[in-house]
Amino acid sequence: MESKIKANAIVFGNNIDSDVILPGKYLVLVDPYELGKHALESLDTDFVNKAKDGVVLIGGKNFGCGSSREQAPLALKYAGVKCVIAESFARIFYRNSINIGLPVIECKNISSVVKTGDTITIDLETGKIQNQTNKQTLQGTMLPSFIMEILSDGGLIENLHKRMNKK
Amino acid sequence: MNITEKILAKAVGKKAVHPDEIVDANVDMVMTHDLTGPLAVEAFNKIGVQKVWDNNKIVVILDHQVPAESIKAAELHKTMRRFAKDQTLTFYDVGRGGVCHQVMPEKGHVIPGAVIVGSDSHTCTYGAFGSFATGIGSTEAAAVMATGKIWFKVPPTIKLDIKGKFKKHVYPKDLILNIIGTLGVDGAIYRATEFSGPTIKAMSIAGRMTLCNMAVEMGAKNGIIAPDETTTEFLAGRVKKMPNLNQLQSDPDAQYERIVDFDVSKLEPQIACPSSVDNVKPISEIGNIPIDQAFIGSCTNGRLEDLQMAAKVMKGKKVKAGVRALIIPASQEVWSQANQEGLLQIFTDAGAIVCGSACGPCLGGHIGLLAAGETCVASSNRNFIGRMGSTQANVYLASPATVAASAIAGRIISPLEVKA
């Protein structure tokens, strides 16, 4: 996985729950690309179209609250989301995202300095976030090295596969 | 240390742990179900190990799309059935268990002091028995099945000190809605929540499960209650071995990030209005909300005690014309007890439909979904947009007694308003 990301932002508000990210009725789907077709449709029926060429999702507080469904971050990843930056995350969503190789960064005040359509660059190694459109720079919470390793391996399974075969 | 810290310290083999420390904990039990399990099986097969780390510590329960409502769901069930058989896991098939969070303690898989993870957010329910229990995702469940370990950041703890005696027709559900309304849906994010005080001490296991179940709705990692004689009374005959409960009490000098006091003695029935669980109002401020559906069930409020209070309200009454009422006992055991006590007959006579033990309409995947413009009052745990069907539907959350009263009235009312 690349440690530097550049894409346009789509901004959502506080408490974006995993039911609106991916409604329960789609949990019987197993193909991640099929899940991706329904990402965030409850809030924006055109989201999938906007995200397909790659976007950075910006959230407020408590992003991903609710259900433990890993299909929620999977749907985002396969819809084209390259990274989620939020003021805070619900913990299961946060862990799930890392475990499937979708970068997530906590950053206070992010929603006040980014508008939908702004171009964002992110350096995952340093946690530095730059809004290229309004030239503002923010510092996201640095990920501990073992989490960075999971992300750079592409997810927890790939990381575990590597570690278990090393033994 | 407080109880959460004590359990985590033991699970990592240390004398003490402190908030924000990252630890690699040994897991005592893993639970997975039909909607998150198949992804876990797929992930497990990619790790490259043949066998799970301990087949006695993994439980598979089919409860979400039960019985299978589509070919896709049937395929998911088949995947889980085969995995459980191949790995010789404890398995509860359709008709053998019920809602996972009810089945786990009923069947003795929850022990005070244990570290339990489940690929379901309401795994925190088991904190009612003094265990450290939290929800994880499918991939992480696969990793735990392979290794028996998981990393945690030791959470700071918020203590919720509860005193006072509930008024008539006010229940633990009303208390937890009030707490979530006060703290907010992100009020306990990344935190442990410990419920204590004289009200908790006097509370039944069913009520304690309702509280811990909804800890996740304020973002908490876990909810926990010190185990006592109420706990042992429930678990006796269910668990193989009871641990020493003295080691599972918070020390008098235990550290808390903050302590929040609640007094239930003046509390009235509470309602969580659309579309956030912290949009909570006392029922006197709710106004006139006509309903199309009433649902009593789920891992939050589908236990015998919940059905008893609903039956008390509905006995000899009729569900209002134009309203459908769904009753879903949380497990086969609850179903059977409710049947023996004649509760199911009371519901049926009232014009309610009694369904088989499963998650039902709570997560909008199976039966009892809502059409656009419809309103449901439910004893379940979430009222998010689209949670129970159409994104144009509205879900209000309440206690089973309030839901039962509302089914009779055809609008949201207090159970106190129902005339005997």
Interface residues (C-beta under 8 A of the other chain):
Chain A: N14 N15 D17 D19 V20 P23 G24 K25 L27 V28 L29 V30 S42 L43 K61 N62 C65 G66 S67 S68 R69 E70 Q71 S88 A90 R91 I92 R95 N96 N99 I100 P144 F146 G155 L156 I157 L160 H161 M164 N165
Chain B: I22 L35 T36 P38 L39 E42 A43 K46 I47 G48 V49 H64 Q65 S70 K72 A73 L76 S119 D120 S121 T123 G135 I136 G137 S138 T139 E140 A142 A143 A146 T147 W151 V185 D186 I189 Y190 G219 K221 S276 L363 G364 G365 L369 R382 F384 I385 G386 R387 T391
